[in-house]
Amino acid sequence: MDHMRSISVPLGDRTYEVRIGHGILPSLGPWAAAITRARRAFLISDSNLPPALVESASSSLSNAGFTVLTTRVRATEPEKSLETVARLLADVAATRHERTDPVVALGGGIIGDVGGFVAAIYRRGVPVIQCPTTLLSMVDASVGGKTGVNLPTPGTGDGGLKKNLVGSFHQPALVVADIASLGSLPDRELRCGLAECVKHGLITAASDGGSLLDWTATNASRIVGRDPASLIELVERNVRVKAQIVERDEREDSAKDLRALLNLGHTFGHAVETMPGLSLDNDPAHAPLHHGEAVGLGLVAAAACAAKLGLCDPSLQDRVTGLLRQIGLPVRISGLTPAAVIGAMHHDKKVLGGRLRLVLPTHAGVQVIDDPPESAVRAGIAAIAL
Ligand SMILES: NC(=O)c1ccc[n+]([C@@H]2O[C@H](COP(=O)([O-])OP(=O)(O)OC[C@H]3O[C@@H](n4cnc5c(N)ncnc54)[C@H](O)[C@@H]3O)[C@@H](O)[C@H]2O)c1
């Protein structure tokens, strides 16, 4: 249990710990037993996980005295659905799961969102313990209490799915981020998680003098090489960023507009992600881009857009581009036309009252900019178009 880190997310009576370490999953059971007197646990795991990892979580819970019901979910966006939630609710109800019995979500963001949502609505809310197994879910999705599923909306040009349209805020009772579980994560997924870390570095650049960006750049090769100590520190530093924002704006309160800052790069990124046929190698058969790849491109576009508006130094774009390259993420993509990207951006859920809202880096920190001039939006798109 060397190098175990614990970060508190202080939310009054919903305060919880995020525990980060290498090989800590076997402690899940005792930790769960310490926060509840429950006797049953409903373990929802990602069907792509190595069986030994699932077994480690399950046996830890049963050794701590829990009767464990285990089920697996395929981590795809179409499976992140109300149908999956209905199936899981039927399973959990059949075990006569009580109000204090936890749901344990073991997997990436999809499992965390589905498991969290089941926990949010079963008996109007049971505890959920998030055990993230992707870098993205460790640094982002498992912390903050957003849960939910997609809705099918044929003909929206959004892959037939409206992402995260149904959901609830339901803070976890505990988060257990075992770095060892990243061992089986494909490199491409690791890089996608790193895009969110670059985003966090940009969000904090004005307040920390760019130290998170610098630290990530200095340690990029160790991180990509999966050095455990570097990964622990990476997750710790990034969870602190997310936790501080969640602490100040738990439910994306529009008056505070703080949590919206986490959408930096996402309006450009989401537009690129949903455009048909875009791929890393220009082969439409390999489309679409993964979310983290699109977010990385979105960060470059946001920096270029902000520079055009005079909000930030033009060198910021080079800094972001350099870091994304170090990580192995794309910084330009072919097949983008400004009109198509702008059209897709207007479909984004961050559009308010028909006007575009962008989250952009500025000298004073990240800010929401309403209705930016089209010339600046085009400068952002030009920065990422090949
Ligand atoms: N709730 C939030 O605040 C929040 C924030 C960001 C993203 N999200 C959601 O998270 C989802 C994306 O999450 P993600 O990037 O973690 O992706 P994911 O859950 O889709 O997982 C990515 C892939 O990795 C596999 N996988 C997961 N862990 C693995 C492991 N240890 N070894 C081998 N394979 C593994 C999965 O089966 C899947 O194929 C999206 O649905 C997004 O909407 C939620």
Ligand as a Chemical Component Dictionary entry (heavy atoms), coordinates in Angstrom:
data_LIG
# 
_chem_comp.id                   LIG 
_chem_comp.type                 NON-POLYMER 
_chem_comp.pdbx_formal_charge   0 
_chem_comp.three_letter_code    LIG 
# 
loop_
_chem_comp_atom.comp_id 
_chem_comp_atom.atom_id 
_chem_comp_atom.alt_atom_id 
_chem_comp_atom.type_symbol 
_chem_comp_atom.charge 
_chem_comp_atom.model_Cartn_x 
_chem_comp_atom.model_Cartn_y 
_chem_comp_atom.model_Cartn_z 
_chem_comp_atom.pdbx_ordinal 
LIG N1  N1  N 0  -19.943 11.385 -15.071 1  
LIG C1  C1  C 0  -19.036 12.215 -15.519 2  
LIG O1  O1  O 0  -18.728 13.237 -14.890 3  
LIG C2  C2  C 0  -18.336 11.909 -16.807 4  
LIG C3  C3  C 0  -17.209 12.651 -17.171 5  
LIG C4  C4  C 0  -16.559 12.308 -18.349 6  
LIG C5  C5  C 0  -17.029 11.285 -19.131 7  
LIG N2  N2  N 1  -18.134 10.591 -18.747 8  
LIG C6  C6  C 0  -18.630 9.480  -19.550 9  
LIG O2  O2  O 0  -17.658 8.461  -19.498 10 
LIG C7  C7  C 0  -17.715 7.682  -20.693 11 
LIG C8  C8  C 0  -16.315 7.516  -21.202 12 
LIG O3  O3  O 0  -15.565 6.893  -20.200 13 
LIG P1  P1  P 0  -14.200 6.145  -20.517 14 
LIG O4  O4  O 0  -13.351 6.943  -21.382 15 
LIG O5  O5  O -1 -13.706 5.681  -19.191 16 
LIG O6  O6  O 0  -14.655 4.996  -21.445 17 
LIG P2  P2  P 0  -15.391 3.568  -21.355 18 
LIG O7  O7  O 0  -16.080 3.336  -20.080 19 
LIG O8  O8  O 0  -16.155 3.489  -22.622 20 
LIG O9  O9  O 0  -14.151 2.589  -21.470 21 
LIG C9  C9  C 0  -13.334 2.640  -22.620 22 
LIG C10 C10 C 0  -12.997 1.262  -23.116 23 
LIG O10 O10 O 0  -12.039 0.696  -22.248 24 
LIG C11 C11 C 0  -12.501 -0.572 -21.762 25 
LIG N3  N3  N 0  -11.917 -0.702 -20.442 26 
LIG C12 C12 C 0  -12.234 -0.019 -19.315 27 
LIG N4  N4  N 0  -11.355 -0.293 -18.345 28 
LIG C13 C13 C 0  -10.490 -1.210 -18.859 29 
LIG C14 C14 C 0  -9.348  -1.873 -18.346 30 
LIG N5  N5  N 0  -8.879  -1.605 -17.123 31 
LIG N6  N6  N 0  -8.744  -2.762 -19.140 32 
LIG C15 C15 C 0  -9.167  -3.001 -20.397 33 
LIG N7  N7  N 0  -10.209 -2.377 -20.952 34 
LIG C16 C16 C 0  -10.851 -1.488 -20.180 35 
LIG C17 C17 C 0  -13.984 -0.497 -21.857 36 
LIG O11 O11 O 0  -14.581 -1.760 -21.932 37 
LIG C18 C18 C 0  -14.172 0.305  -23.142 38 
LIG O12 O12 O 0  -14.017 -0.544 -24.245 39 
LIG C19 C19 C 0  -18.638 8.411  -21.629 40 
LIG O13 O13 O 0  -19.862 7.734  -21.693 41 
LIG C20 C20 C 0  -18.806 9.792  -20.999 42 
LIG O14 O14 O 0  -20.062 10.346 -21.279 43 
LIG C21 C21 C 0  -18.777 10.876 -17.601 44 
# 
loop_
_chem_comp_bond.comp_id 
_chem_comp_bond.atom_id_1 
_chem_comp_bond.atom_id_2 
_chem_comp_bond.value_order 
_chem_comp_bond.pdbx_ordinal 
LIG N1  C1  SING 1  
LIG C1  O1  DOUB 2  
LIG C1  C2  SING 3  
LIG C2  C3  SING 4  
LIG C2  C21 DOUB 5  
LIG C3  C4  DOUB 6  
LIG C4  C5  SING 7  
LIG C5  N2  DOUB 8  
LIG N2  C6  SING 9  
LIG N2  C21 SING 10 
LIG C6  O2  SING 11 
LIG C6  C20 SING 12 
LIG O2  C7  SING 13 
LIG C7  C8  SING 14 
LIG C7  C19 SING 15 
LIG C8  O3  SING 16 
LIG O3  P1  SING 17 
LIG P1  O4  DOUB 18 
LIG P1  O5  SING 19 
LIG P1  O6  SING 20 
LIG O6  P2  SING 21 
LIG P2  O7  DOUB 22 
LIG P2  O8  SING 23 
LIG P2  O9  SING 24 
LIG O9  C9  SING 25 
LIG C9  C10 SING 26 
LIG C10 O10 SING 27 
LIG C10 C18 SING 28 
LIG O10 C11 SING 29 
LIG C11 N3  SING 30 
LIG C11 C17 SING 31 
LIG N3  C12 SING 32 
LIG N3  C16 SING 33 
LIG C12 N4  DOUB 34 
LIG N4  C13 SING 35 
LIG C13 C14 SING 36 
LIG C13 C16 DOUB 37 
LIG C14 N5  SING 38 
LIG C14 N6  DOUB 39 
LIG N6  C15 SING 40 
LIG C15 N7  DOUB 41 
LIG N7  C16 SING 42 
LIG C17 O11 SING 43 
LIG C17 C18 SING 44 
LIG C18 O12 SING 45 
LIG C19 O13 SING 46 
LIG C19 C20 SING 47 
LIG C20 O14 SING 48 
# 
